[in-house]
């Protein structure tokens, strides 16, 4: 039995064939995600939604050639994407991505920004019920911006970007799964329903919010080749990646890529100094997101390459050189604060304790890795001060690539660690979801148990490659 998998990411649309008999991921294909539309006002980031539909259809056609016997489709997608639709399925807006920050524009009717207005209209108890993750990237904020400007039509349907794509492909009305519903910022997590009171506070009660369905429900019928395949509703890419890490109770997930998150599984909803996101089988993730990682490191790389670029000289592989320099620099007293962008560890970065002999790439990035380790330890303490986990689980491109980074983090925590058992963590998560959707597993937890013997990876050696 085979399923097709789609990951509608930010940089790429990725697809693969999932072999449920062999528990294998094959024929991985990547295609660029459509570029943002040019010429938009500052803070606005939009994409032509039809371009995403066309790109997804083309990728499905490619996958069909690899697996003409596939019997279903599972999907994950970038969180916080939004397309406004009408009842006939036509888009009323472009696709607004998670990079959009329009809610930070000044509010012409009062002091502060539109975001300040949203924050003031949502009491703390409502923000907690919504997951305690109110931030400018949420579709809830984009919708409030439209509403505040009188640009929102009553009866319009707010769909996640991934749900819009599947609805357009199948000619159906959109639905939404809890992980995606929460990423829109409007889900009442304790009840699993749209938060009617919060939506009313923001003038969004007149929208036609899509029905919420389970992750393993065959909600769409997607044309693939000469047939229509049942397709489960898209799930959040963060949850898919955590699922692909085969995370267990007692483990702490560190997903480290362009951005990064620390997460732990929780059997029930509990608020704290962190976000709460729905997980699978009725569980939750306690998580802290937007911890400085690849984006902040890229700022340092850009600084080092500024002069060579100005001179027209291209450095072919700066990360390989940086990795070697860090390996050759086991210790440093240089100090780096990576909070170059607003997030949970601050909004002002710094490079301090500079000495001439330490102002080198190896020292700079060794210090950056040490700062990342300290940030993860700090944020993990916010998740649970007792820190009950006995093992770390690394996933994401940066964690996979840099052993010195993993070693610094292990040293900061003082516990064992393991790598995600697949470089394609979201696709492995979708394999688990396909096992549950096909009935081969009773749920996602059982699917994870089936995958662990096949994809088990040894613990990393404590302190290795420091």
Protein Blocks (a to p, Z undefined) as FASTA:
>chain_A
ZZddddddfkbccdddddfklopaehiacdddddddehiaehiacddfklmmmmmmmmmm
mmmmmmmmbcbdcddddehiacdddfkopafbdcddfkbcklmpccfkbgcjfklmmmmm
mcfklmmmnoopacfklmklmmmmmmmnopacehiacddfklmmmmmmnopacdddfklm
mmnopacfknopacfklmmmnopmmpccdddddfklcfbccdehjbccdddddddfklmm
mmmnopaehiacddddfbccdddddfbdcdddddddddeehiacdddehiacfkmmmmmm
mmmmmmmmmnopacfblmlmmmmmmmmmmbccbdcdfklbgcfkbjbdcdehiafklmcf
klmmmmmmmmmmmmmmmmmmmmomnlpafbdcdedjklmmmmmlmmmmmmmnopacdddf
bfblmlmmmmmmmmmmnopagbfklmmmmmmmmmgccdddehiaZZ
